[in-house]
Every structure is written in structure tokens, then in C-alpha cells.
């Protein structure tokens, strides 16, 4: 997955790289094809594989999100199909209780 926000552009390799605060996300599909080398040999042409992934673009406010939507929808080249999410990360609290009852 590729993670982007208006402050940086980087690949996510760990869950801790994702924002911990509430944010909006635009998910888009990305792909690239490459010659995987399996097509070499007599009477065979090149063999191509396709790598597919999702792009996770972060917006910290609605105005920046709206601006991206307008720019994408007006684009004649590179227009992306997308899904929008509103993310509110959960806080998890763990509690351990030990009771010893000696009579």
C-alpha cells in the first residue's frame, strides 16, 4: 500500500506509519506490468505479470479533500477511480484484574 498525505509522500511498511488522528482517505487502485521472465524460450513471446496495490491518500481536512476531488474529476489525463473513507482510529485500553481469595 502506498500512503500519501499533503505533508509527505512515502510507502507504508508498518501499521505505525498510518495517522493516529481522525482523517479522510481517498483509496485509488494502482498497477504496473513487468516482464516476469517466464516467456523466454523457443516459440514463446514475453510473459507479463501485473502488480496491483491500493493508494491510501490522507487528507486532514474536508477542504483539501474537496479540492482533490474537483482536480481529479476535471482531469483529462490520469483521472482516477476512487473511494472515500472517513477514518476515526480506535483507542484500545487493556485491563488485567487478578483476584486471590484466601479463606
C-alpha atoms as a printed R data frame, in Angstrom:
    type eleno elety resid chain resno       x       y       z
1   ATOM     1    CA   UNK     A     1   0.000   0.000   0.000
2   ATOM     2    CA   UNK     A     2   1.207   3.477  -0.740
3   ATOM     3    CA   UNK     A     3   0.442   6.170   1.831
4   ATOM     4    CA   UNK     A     4   0.323   9.833   0.916
5   ATOM     5    CA   UNK     A     5  -0.774  12.970   2.643
6   ATOM     6    CA   UNK     A     6  -0.390  16.640   1.902
7   ATOM     7    CA   UNK     A     7   2.678  16.758   4.130
8   ATOM     8    CA   UNK     A     8   4.631  13.793   2.749
9   ATOM     9    CA   UNK     A     9   4.693  11.024   0.184
10  ATOM    10    CA   UNK     A    10   6.019   7.661   1.333
11  ATOM    11    CA   UNK     A    11   5.430   3.941   1.314
12  ATOM    12    CA   UNK     A    12   3.783   2.312   4.297
13  ATOM    13    CA   UNK     A    13   5.629  -0.713   5.559
14  ATOM    14    CA   UNK     A    14   4.283  -0.769   9.119
15  ATOM    15    CA   UNK     A    15   0.916  -0.019  10.714
16  ATOM    16    CA   UNK     A    16   2.583   2.619  12.903
17  ATOM    17    CA   UNK     A    17   3.164   4.703   9.735
18  ATOM    18    CA   UNK     A    18  -0.582   5.409   9.436
19  ATOM    19    CA   UNK     A    19  -2.014   8.564  11.068
20  ATOM    20    CA   UNK     A    20  -3.313   8.084  14.593
21  ATOM    21    CA   UNK     A    21  -5.712  11.036  14.395
22  ATOM    22    CA   UNK     A    22  -9.057  11.306  12.587
23  ATOM    23    CA   UNK     A    23  -8.674  11.868   8.835
24  ATOM    24    CA   UNK     A    24 -10.210  11.365   5.400
25  ATOM    25    CA   UNK     A    25  -8.849   8.875   2.891
26  ATOM    26    CA   UNK     A    26  -9.066   8.572  -0.869
27  ATOM    27    CA   UNK     A    27  -8.377   4.992  -1.979
28  ATOM    28    CA   UNK     A    28  -7.251   4.513  -5.576
29  ATOM    29    CA   UNK     A    29  -6.022   1.457  -7.447
30  ATOM    30    CA   UNK     A    30  -2.519   1.405  -8.851
31  ATOM    31    CA   UNK     A    31  -0.866  -1.190 -11.059
32  ATOM    32    CA   UNK     A    32   2.163  -1.790 -13.211
33  ATOM    33    CA   UNK     A    33   3.103  -4.599 -15.568
34  ATOM    34    CA   UNK     A    34   6.534  -6.122 -15.991
35  ATOM    35    CA   UNK     A    35   8.237  -8.898 -17.916
36  ATOM    36    CA   UNK     A    36   8.476 -11.714 -15.397
37  ATOM    37    CA   UNK     A    37  10.959 -13.725 -17.455
38  ATOM    38    CA   UNK     A    38   8.801 -16.821 -17.860
39  ATOM    39    CA   UNK     A    39   8.124 -16.261 -21.541
40  ATOM    40    CA   UNK     A    40  11.659 -16.719 -22.783
41  ATOM    41    CA   UNK     A    41  12.372 -19.744 -24.950
42  ATOM    42    CA   UNK     A    42  11.557 -21.238 -28.334
43  ATOM    43    CA   UNK     A    43   8.185 -20.263 -29.813
44  ATOM    44    CA   UNK     A    44   7.251 -18.154 -26.784
45  ATOM    45    CA   UNK     A    45   6.993 -14.414 -26.540
46  ATOM    46    CA   UNK     A    46   7.488 -12.323 -23.421
47  ATOM    47    CA   UNK     A    47   5.387 -13.112 -20.343
48  ATOM    48    CA   UNK     A    48   3.987 -10.215 -18.351
49  ATOM    49    CA   UNK     A    49   2.750 -10.072 -14.775
50  ATOM    50    CA   UNK     A    50   0.782  -7.253 -13.211
51  ATOM    51    CA   UNK     A    51   1.330  -5.941  -9.690
52  ATOM    52    CA   UNK     A    52  -1.763  -4.312  -8.153
53  ATOM    53    CA   UNK     A    53  -1.957  -2.221  -4.992
54  ATOM    54    CA   UNK     A    54  -4.043   0.443  -3.269
55  ATOM    55    CA   UNK     A    55  -3.008   4.012  -2.720
56  ATOM    56    CA   UNK     A    56  -4.096   5.437   0.672
57  ATOM    57    CA   UNK     A    57  -4.121   9.229   0.295
58  ATOM    58    CA   UNK     A    58  -4.683  11.095   3.574
59  ATOM    59    CA   UNK     A    59  -6.481  14.423   3.946
60  ATOM    60    CA   UNK     A    60  -6.615  16.105   7.342
61  ATOM    61    CA   UNK     A    61  -9.470  18.452   6.454
62  ATOM    62    CA   UNK     A    62 -12.554  18.443   4.217
63  ATOM    63    CA   UNK     A    63 -11.450  21.437   2.114
64  ATOM    64    CA   UNK     A    64  -8.277  19.658   0.953
65  ATOM    65    CA   UNK     A    65 -10.343  16.550   0.176
66  ATOM    66    CA   UNK     A    66 -12.854  18.572  -1.885
67  ATOM    67    CA   UNK     A    67 -10.015  20.235  -3.792
68  ATOM    68    CA   UNK     A    68  -8.557  16.809  -4.703
69  ATOM    69    CA   UNK     A    69 -11.982  15.559  -5.868
70  ATOM    70    CA   UNK     A    70 -12.517  18.587  -8.130
71  ATOM    71    CA   UNK     A    71  -8.994  18.373  -9.584
72  ATOM    72    CA   UNK     A    72  -9.330  14.627 -10.207
73  ATOM    73    CA   UNK     A    73 -12.782  14.883 -11.779
74  ATOM    74    CA   UNK     A    74 -11.663  17.717 -14.095
75  ATOM    75    CA   UNK     A    75  -8.513  15.879 -15.188
76  ATOM    76    CA   UNK     A    76  -8.412  14.676 -18.774
77  ATOM    77    CA   UNK     A    77  -5.255  12.631 -18.190
78  ATOM    78    CA   UNK     A    78  -4.637  10.442 -15.164
79  ATOM    79    CA   UNK     A    79  -8.216  10.605 -13.871
80  ATOM    80    CA   UNK     A    80  -8.568   8.037 -11.094
81  ATOM    81    CA   UNK     A    81 -11.481   5.938  -9.910
82  ATOM    82    CA   UNK     A    82 -11.653   6.335  -6.139
83  ATOM    83    CA   UNK     A    83 -13.416   5.552  -2.870
84  ATOM    84    CA   UNK     A    84 -13.536   7.971   0.059
85  ATOM    85    CA   UNK     A    85 -13.383   6.942   3.709
86  ATOM    86    CA   UNK     A    86 -13.691   8.884   6.946
87  ATOM    87    CA   UNK     A    87 -11.320   7.239   9.412
88  ATOM    88    CA   UNK     A    88 -11.538   7.536  13.178
89  ATOM    89    CA   UNK     A    89  -8.853   5.295  14.667
90  ATOM    90    CA   UNK     A    90  -9.913   3.449  17.804
91  ATOM    91    CA   UNK     A    91  -8.164   3.683  21.140
92  ATOM    92    CA   UNK     A    92  -7.769   0.358  22.840
93  ATOM    93    CA   UNK     A    93  -7.415   0.063  26.600
94  ATOM    94    CA   UNK     A    94  -6.418  -3.221  28.174
95  ATOM    95    CA   UNK     A    95  -7.076  -4.039  31.790
96  ATOM    96    CA   UNK     A    96  -5.850  -7.019  33.768
97  ATOM    97    CA   UNK     A    97  -7.520  -7.969  37.014
98  ATOM    98    CA   UNK     A    98  -6.134 -10.614  39.377
99  ATOM    99    CA   UNK     A    99  -8.240 -11.728  42.321
100 ATOM   100    CA   UNK     A   100  -6.896 -14.022  45.014
101 ATOM   101    CA   UNK     A   101  -9.422 -15.208  47.544
102 ATOM   102    CA   UNK     A   102  -7.840 -16.975  50.516
103 ATOM   103    CA   UNK     A   103 -10.203 -18.158  53.240
